[in-house]
Amino acid sequence: MVMVRGKVRLVSPRLLDRTSTLDAEDWHPVHVEGRGKWFTNVNLPSLHEHSIRVLGPESLLRLKRAAGPEGAAKLDRAPTLIVVSCMLGGDPPETVEAQQRLRPPPPPQPKLEPS
């Protein structure tokens, strides 16, 4: 089971069968590479249409070119194009300083004397 912002978004077929609180009609099958069949309550066909509308139809072609022959074959089998992006940034300096002030001091080093 995968939860995002407190909501269940991905479940195994076994869990979907056993859980009465999840309405099976709202869940769409999705094949997860190396993990088999799972179910998501994200409307994948709508997500695919929206991503093509936003990114343009040539985005899949560019992705296939970048993936190479083996990756392109996997993309041909994929029913939905999902793009994920993120921007990573470091902590602001004041956060780093606050973390350093809260960090406990290092333990004292034992004095080594020649034997």
Secondary structure in CASP SS format (residue, H / E / C, confidence):
PFRMAT SS
TARGET T0000
AUTHOR 0000-0000-0000
METHOD secondary structure of the structure
MODEL  1
M C 1.00
V E 1.00
M E 1.00
V E 1.00
R C 1.00
G C 1.00
K E 1.00
V E 1.00
R E 1.00
L E 1.00
V E 1.00
S C 1.00
P H 1.00
R H 1.00
L H 1.00
L H 1.00
D H 1.00
R H 1.00
T C 1.00
S C 1.00
T C 1.00
L C 1.00
D C 1.00
A H 1.00
E H 1.00
D H 1.00
W C 1.00
H E 1.00
P E 1.00
V E 1.00
H E 1.00
V E 1.00
E C 1.00
G C 1.00
R C 1.00
G E 1.00
K E 1.00
W E 1.00
F E 1.00
T E 1.00
N C 1.00
V C 1.00
N C 1.00
L H 1.00
P H 1.00
S H 1.00
L H 1.00
H H 1.00
E H 1.00
H H 1.00
S H 1.00
I H 1.00
R H 1.00
V H 1.00
L H 1.00
G C 1.00
P C 1.00
E H 1.00
S H 1.00
L H 1.00
L H 1.00
R H 1.00
L H 1.00
K H 1.00
R H 1.00
A H 1.00
A H 1.00
G H 1.00
P H 1.00
E H 1.00
G H 1.00
A H 1.00
A H 1.00
K H 1.00
L H 1.00
D H 1.00
R H 1.00
A C 1.00
P C 1.00
T C 1.00
L C 1.00
I C 1.00
V C 1.00
V C 1.00
S C 1.00
C C 1.00
M C 1.00
L C 1.00
G C 1.00
G C 1.00
D C 1.00
P C 1.00
P H 1.00
E H 1.00
T H 1.00
V H 1.00
E H 1.00
A H 1.00
Q H 1.00
Q H 1.00
R H 1.00
L H 1.00
R C 1.00
P C 1.00
P C 1.00
P C 1.00
P C 1.00
P C 1.00
Q C 1.00
P C 1.00
K C 1.00
L C 1.00
E C 1.00
P C 1.00
S C 1.00
END
